[in-house]
Amino acid sequence: MQFRKDINGLRAFAVIAVVLFHFNPATLSGGFAGVDVFFVISGYLMTGIIFKKLDTNSFSLLSFYLARARRIIPALATLCLALLIYGWFFLIPSEFQLLSKHTSVSMGFVSNLAYWRESGYFDAISHEKWLLHTWSLSVEWQFYIIYPALLLLLNRTFTLSTIKKILLCSTIVGFLYCIYVSYASPNLAYYFLPSRAWEMMIGGLAYLYPFKFNSKLKKTPQLVGVTLIIASYTFIDETNYWPSFLALMPCLGAYLIIIAGDNDSFLTGNYIFQKIGTWSYSIYLWHWPLVIFYYERSGGHGSPIVYILLSVVFGVLSYRYIESIDFKQPANLSFINIIKFKPVLMTLFIALLSVAIYSTTGADLKARSAAQSDTALYLKRYQKASYVSSFVKQAYRSECNYYDGSLAKINIANTCTNGGSGGIFVWGDSHAQALGYGLRKTLHRVNFNQVATSGCRPLVKEDSVSKGEFKKACDRSNKKAAEAILKIHPKVIVLAQKLDHHKNDFFEIVAFLERNNINAQIILAGPVPQWRPSLPKAIVKRHFDVQEKYIDDIYFVKETTQVNTILKKLYNNSSIQYVSIIDTLCSSDHKCLAKVDDNNTPLVWDYGHLTLEGSIYIAEKIFQPVLNKALK
């Protein structure tokens, strides 16, 4: 296929947007749409390669796959190897194990499926994943596997003219499906091939249904295309459902630029864009690990310009010394020759290395200094498995939890609701469990009862949100709590949950108490400060100095402060006493208490569950005066 300067420049439009967005979303709020532009380009080029061969009956599926491997794998394998080497020296075992998992799924081109299962693309936790950006390579590779195979099958029955019409209809159907799934299951839509395939197929249509423009007219579709792409980068942001119908903007823009075929345009053909377009794949590969470096060291504060420039430098080096190597495809496509093909060997080597690291729990070895560092040992202490088994299970009163981790319990221990009449009744989810520990330790002379089930909001009606075993557990938990309150007649009912308090109508609980002549003071605990992926990780990465107790960090979940503001408006000066934890622990300059003593003991041990020390701290500093007054 003849070299197209306009398409090469279009690659620059795409990679520049993605890089700027990842380093600072505020710079270009819709820059992630650059990936959609890449998909259109890929669809155009692949369709051209396939149909030219089909037209002459010379298309080989295996040769096509090896050609794609030769193009994509060497630079990707080099990046994965470099990250694994870095991980050996600098990553703690849990991080190194996660990296090894991600290198294996990236080299296997199924990383989009892995990341879909783990979290959303725009979550704060994304800055823990060194190869998150490879999801798009996995989508493309899956398309490369399925698309030509389907075309070969169709070619046995239909003419090329009919196949073109089938692809046109399929693109429309794919777009409609994309719109549906983007709203029905946004995270699935973002990562999965079925909701992305139409973007590559619209590029294919640009090849299959070419337009001929004279030198004057071709400027118009290109200008419209550039305008659509820039508009998508500017006016779309991560709050929009994506891809959805909005993805038509960058995709149609790329389509128009391709069909215009203006090789002499300054917009795409200028020297800088031609160079960046040539280096774009390698720049794309290297920029995301550098984004993580930037955020780990600065927390997102300060200028990322040095890291952006490094992305280009590493991209240039990768292009020159890795991408440009001509790995010869074997003439004889026997099994042995395919295995010996260097890109295939690279894949197998990275896969085996990743498995070895993962199976040793992230090379948790005495020989590896990063596994024995103070920060590694600190994080080990607060890993879920060790912290829950060592401290939390008993302290949180797991016997009062209707959900055992997979199934709803039929009942809970009698000790949960036979703590004596009057006193305090703790009701809610696992965050209520965590708070309950500190309340019992601080107010140890008061009668305590607790019904708190993981993931369950305190309700006096059926849970309409939860499903399956969770729903069973929540309905049983809330029914038990209501029955116990009628029997115990507590003086104070403390309600607590993770977030979404404002989606509950706690006045329904007030009405329930009034109907049953229960004279109890309801105290609603606001959300605690939360950090994702976890507060201990934020501490070891940027705040390990024991003197730094209050932190302002990129991991902070801003939703907690937003919910707090709503709750104050809803419940201040009402029959429900709202206790704002955020207002006490966080200052106006967005710094929140992260450590409760001089030993780096975190307030929460994961994203938002109170440590035992944190629970006691909040109980003493915030709730003790409130509860003592309510119990009089």
N, C-alpha and C positions, 0 to 999 in steps of 0.2 A: 504494500500500500504506500502511495506517495506521501512523503513527509508533509504534514500540515502544520504550518507555523501558527495558524489560528487556534488549533486544538492544543498545541504545546503552550501557547499563551493562556488558554483557558485553564490549563492545569495550574498555572501560576495564580490565576484568580481564585482557584479552589484552595490551594495549600496556604496562601497568605491569610485567607479568611479563617481557616481552621486554626492556624498557629496563633493568630491574634486573639481569637476567642478563648482558646485554652489557657493562654497566659493571663488574660484579663478579660472576662466576659463583658465588662462594661465598655471596652473599646469597640467591640463589634458584636452586639447582642445575639445576632443570628448567624454568626460565623460558622457554626456547626453545619450549616447547609452546604458548606463547601464539599462535604463528603457526598452529598447528593449530586453535585456537579461532577465529581469523580465517577460516580456510578454511570451517569449518562455517557461520559467519554468512553468508559470501559465497554459499555454496551455497543456503542458505535464501532469501536475498533474490533471487538470480538466478532460481531456480526459480519463485518467486512471480510475478516480472515476466513470465517466458516463458509460464507456463501460463495466466495471466489473459488474455494476448493470444491464445494458441492456442485457448482456450475460446470466444473471440468471432471467431475467424478474422481477427484484425487484426495478427498478429505480423509485423514486418518485420525481417529479419536485419540489413540494413544500418543501419537506425535503431537497433537494439540495439547494434551495434558502435560507432556514433558516440556513443551515450549513455554507453557505458563509457569511451570516449576522453575525453569531456567531464569525466567524474568523476576519471579517474586521471592523464591526461597533464599538465595545466597545472602542478600542484604538483610532479610528478616532473621536468618540463622545467626548472622554475625552480631546483630543487635542482641538476640537472646543469649548468646554465649558471653558477650560483654557484660550483660546484666547479671548473669550467674556468677561470673568472676567477681564482679563488684559485690554481689550478695555474700559471697564467701567471706570477704574481709569486713563487711560493714553491716550486714543485716542480722538481726536477732533471729532465733530459730523460727518463730511463728511467721515472721515476714518472709524469711527465706523459703519456708515451705510453701507459702502462698505464691511466691514468685515462681517456684519450680512447677507448681500446678499450672500457672498461667503460661509459662514457656511451652509446656507440653501441649496445652489446648490450642495455643497460637500456632505452633508448628503443625498441629493436626488440623488446623483451619476449622475448629469448632468453638473458638473462643466466644463467638456471639452467643452461643447457647449457654456457656458457662457464666458469662456476665449477666445474662438475662435472669438466671437463677439466683444470682448473688445480690443484685441491687439495681437501682436505676442509674442511668448514664450520668445524670446531673447531680447525684448525691455527693455529699462531702466525702464519703468513703471512697469515691472514685480516685482520690489522690493517694490512695494506698496501693493502687493497681498499676504496676509499671507498664503493662502491655494492654491496657484497656482499649487503646486505639486500634488494636489489631482486629477488633470485632468486624470492622468494615472489610478487612482483607478476607476474613472468613466468609462473609456474605458473598463477596465477589468470587471466591474460589468455589463455593457451593453452586453459584450460578454457572461458573465455567464447567463444572462437572455435569450438571443436569441439562443445561441449555443445548449444547452441541449434540448430546445423546438423543434428546427429543427431536432435534432437527434431522438427525440421521434416520430416526424411525419414520418421521413424517415424509422424508424424501423417498422412502420405499413405496409410498402409496400415492402421494400427491405431487403435483408439479410445483416448481419453485414459485410460480405465480400464486397458486393456491396457498402455499405455505406463508407467503407474505401477508395474505388476507387473514389467515389464522393468527399470525403474530399481531396484527393490528387489533383484532378483536380481543386477543388475550391481554394486550396492554391495557385496553379500556376496562376489562373485567378486573385485572390486577389493581388498577387505580381505584376502582370502586371498593374492592375488598380492603385496600389500604385505608380508605376513609373510614370504613366500618370498624376495623380492628384497632385503629388509632384511638377511637373513643371507647371501645369495649374493653380493650386491654392495652393501654399505652406502652407499657414496658415491653410487652411481647412485640408490638408493632415496630418499636424502634430497632430491635435486634434481629428480627427474623426475616429470612429470605422471602417468604411469600408476600410480605407487605413491602418489600423493597424491589422485587424483581421488575416491576413495571418501570422503575426508574432506569434500569439498564436496557429494558426493551424499548423505551422511548428513544434511547440512543440508537438502537438497532433500526428503528423506523426511519431515523435520519439517513441511514445508509440505504435502506430498502426503497424509500420513496424520495429520491433526491430532487431538489429544485434547482433550476438553472436561472441565475440572476446575472444581468449584465453588470459591468463594473460600477455603475452608479447606484443601481437598485440594491445591490448586496450590502451597502452601508446601512440601509434601513433596518433589516432584520437583525443585523449584528448589534446595532445601537439599542434596539428594543430588548434584545437578549441581555446585553450588559446591564441595562437599566433594571430588568427584572431580577437579575442576580444580586445587584447592589441593594435593591429594595428589600429582598429577602434577608440579606445580611444585616440590614439596618432596622427594619420594622418588626422582625420576628425575634422572639426570645425564648428562653427555656421554659417559660410558663405556658407556651402554646403546645397543644397536642401535636406530636410529630411522629411520622411524616404527615399524615392527614392530607387534606386537600391543599394545604399551604405549601407542601413540597412541590406542587406544580409550578410555583414561581421560579425557583432556581433550576428545576429540570427543564421547563419550557424555555427558560433563558439560555441554558446550555444548548438545547436543541436548535434554537434559532441561530445561535452563533455558528454551530456546526453546518447547518444547511446553507447559511450565507456563503460560507467558503471563501471569506475574504482574507487571503494570505498576505495582503499588503497593508492591512490595517495597523495603525500605530497602537491602537488599544490593546491588541493581543500580540502584535509582531515586534514590539520594541525590544531592544537588546536585553534590558533587565528581566522582562517577563519571559523572554526566550530562555535565558539562563536558569531562572527559577523554575520554569516549567520542566526543563531538562533534569534538574535536580529534585523535582517535587516528591518523587516516591521516597527517596532517602531522607529528605527533610521531614516528610510526614512521619517516617519511622522513628527518627531520633528526637523529634521535638517533644513528644509526650514524656519520656523519661526526664528530660530537662525541665519540663513543667513541674514534675514531682520534686526534683531537686530544688527548684525555685520556691515552691510552697513549703517544703520541709525546712528550709533554711530561713525564710523570711515570713512565713505564715501568710503570704499574700500581700505583705506590706513592702513598699519600695518599688523601684522600677525593674521590670523584667528584661530590659533591653539587652543586657549582656547575655542572658540565656537565649533570647531570640536569635542573636547573632551567632551564638554557639550552635544553635539548631541548623543554621545555614552552613556553618563551617563543617560540622559533622556530616551534614547532607552531601556537601561537595566531596569530602574525603570518601564517603561511602560510595558515591556514584563513580568516582574516579578509580578506586582501588577494588571495589567489590562488584558493583552493577556492571561495570564495563568489561569484566572478564567474560570471555566467550567460552562458556561451557558447552563443548560439542555434544550434541545428542548422538546416541549410538545409532549406527546405520541398521544394525540387526536388533530389533526390539524384543529380544529374548528376556526371560525373567532375570537371569544373571546380569545381563547388560544393563537392565533398568536399575537393579539394585546398585550396580557399580557407578551409575550416573551420579556425579558429584552432588548436585542438589538433593538427591534422594539420600545419599550417605550423610549429608549434613543434617537432614531431618531426623534420621535414625539416631545419630550421635546426640543431638540435643534432647531427643525423647528419652534415651537411656540415661543420660546425665540427670535429667529432670526427675525421672522415676527414682534414681538413687538418692537424690536430695530429699524428695518427698517422703520416701520410705524410712529415712533416718530422722524424721520430724524436723526437717529443715537443717540437716547436718548439726544436730544438737550434740556436739562432741567436745570433749575437753581440749582437743587439739586445735579447735577453732576459737580464737580469742573473742570474736564477736558474740559467740554463744555463752560466754562466761563473764561478760561485762556487767557492770552495775546496772545499766539500763536493761539488759536482757533479763537479769535476775529479777529486777523490779517488775517488768511486764509479766514474767512467769507467775509471780505471786498473784497478779490480778487477772490472769486468764480464767475464762469462765469455768472450765472443768476443775481446776485446782481451787479457785476461790469459793465456788459454790459448795464443793464437797468438804472443804476444810472449815469454812466459816458460815456461809449463808444458809445452808439447808436447815440447820437447827434454829439459828437465830431468827430467820424469817417465818418460822413455824410452818414448815411445808405440810404438816399434818392437817392444816386448815385450808389447804389448797385443793380445789375440786379437779384440777387438771394435772395429770401426772407426766406430761410431756408429749403424750400421744393419744391418750384416751381420757374420757371423763370418768371420774370416780363416782361410785354409787353414793358414797357418803364420806364425811370427814370425821375426825376423832371427836369424841364427846368433850374432851378437854378444851376444845376451841370455844365452846359456848356454856361451860359450867364454871366460869371464873367468878361467879357471884353476881348478885343483882346490883343495879345502879352502875356507878363507875363509867368506864370508857369502852365504847364499842368501835373497833376498827373495821372498816368495810371498803373494799375496792379491789384493785389488781395487785400485781407484784410490787408496784411502787408503794402501795399501802402496806404490804408485808414489810418492806424495807423501813418505812417510817415507824411502823408498829414496834420494831425492836428498840429503837431509841426511846420511844414513849414509855415502854415497860420498864426500861432501865432507869429512866429519869424519875418517873412517878411510880416507884415500886410498891408504894403502900396502897395504891388504888386498884380496885377490881378491874380486870381487863378481860375482854372477850374479842375474838377476831374471826371474821369470815372474809378471806381475801384470796381470790383465785387469779392466777396469771392470765393477763389479757382481758379481764372482765370488768366492765364498768359497773358501778353500783346503780342498780335500777330496781324499781318496784313493778316493772312490767316485763314482758318477754323481750329478750334481746333480738332486735330486728336486723342487726348488722352481722353478728358472728354466724358461722356456718358449721355444720358437721359436729364433730366431737367438741369443738370449742363452744358451740352454741349450747350443747347439752350441759357442759360444765358451767357455763355462765348462768344459764337459767336455774340450774340446781343451786349454785352458789347464792344467787340473789334471793331465791325462795327461802333458802336456809337462813340467810341474814335477816330477812323480814320476819320469819317465824321466831327467831331467837330474840329479836328486839321486842316483840310483843310479850315474850316470856320474861325477859331480863329487866325491862324498863330502864335502860341506861340513862344516865344524866347527860352524857355527851356522846355524840356519834361523830367520829372523825372519818371523812370521806377523802379518798386519795386515788389518783390514777395517773397514767403516764402523760397523756396530753388529751386534746379534744374535749376538755371539760365543758367548753362552751356549746358542744353539741348535745350535752345532756340537759334535761330540764330538772334540776335538783329540787325545784318547788313541788314536783310530783311526790318526792319523798316527804316534804313538809306536809303536804295534804294527806299522805298516808298516815303519818304520825297523828295528825289532828283527828282523823276519822276514828282512830283507835285509842284516843285519849292518852297518847304517849307524850309526856312533857319532857322532851329532850332537846338540848341545844345542838344544832348541826354546825359542825366546823368543817369547812371545805378547804383542804390543803391545795394550794396552787402548785404548779409544776416546779420541780427542782431544776437548776441549770443543767443543761444536757449538752453533750459533745459527741459528735460522730466522726470517726468510728468509735473512739473511746477517749475518755479523759486521761487515763494513764499513758496512752500513746502520745497525746498532745504534750504531756509533761516531759516524757523522755526525749521527745524530738526538739522541743523549743523552750522548756521551762523547768529544767532539772535542778536549777539553783534553789536550795531549800528556802532561801529568803523571799522568793517570788511566790507569794500565796495567792495573789489576785492576778488573773491573766485575761488577756484579750486575744483570742486565738481563732483561726479560720475554722477550726473544728466545731466551734460553738453553734448550737442549733438555734437560729434566730426565732424560730417558731415559738419557743418557750416564752420569750418576752412578748410576742404578739398575743399569745393566749392569755398571758397574765394581764395585759391591758384590757382585753375584752372582759375577763372575769371581774375585774375591779368595777367596771361599769355596770355589769349585770347584778352583782351581789352586794356591793357596798350599800350600807343603810337598808339592809333587808333582814328578814328573819334568819337568813343563813349568814354565819360569820365567815367571811373569806379571809384566809391567812396567806399573804403574799410572801413566798419564800424568795422569789426573784428580787423584790424590792429591798429585802434585807441583805442578800448576798451579792447583789450586783450594783455597781455604781453607774452614774449617768454617762461615764465615758466608756461604757460597754465592758468594763472589767468585772469579772465575777470570781468569787471565792472558789479556788480549785483545790486547796490543801487545808486540812483542818488542824495541823500541828506543825512542828519544826522538823518533822522526819519525812517530808514529802508524801504523807498519807493523803490520798485523793479523797475528795468529797464523795465521788461515785466510783465504783470499780469497773464499770463498763461505760455505756453511753449515758446512763441516767439512774441506775439503781444505787442507792446509798450504800457506802461501805458501813461496817459496824460503827467505826469511829465517826463517820459522817452523819449517821443516823442519830447518834448520841449528841453530836454537836448541834444539829438542827433542833432536836428535842429540847435541849437546854437553852439555847439562845433564842429560839423563836416560839416554840409551843408551850413550854412550861408555864410562863406567865399567863398565857391565854387560857390554858386548861385549868390552872389553879383557880382562876377567877370564875370560870364556868362551873366548876365543881362545888363552889361554895353554896 
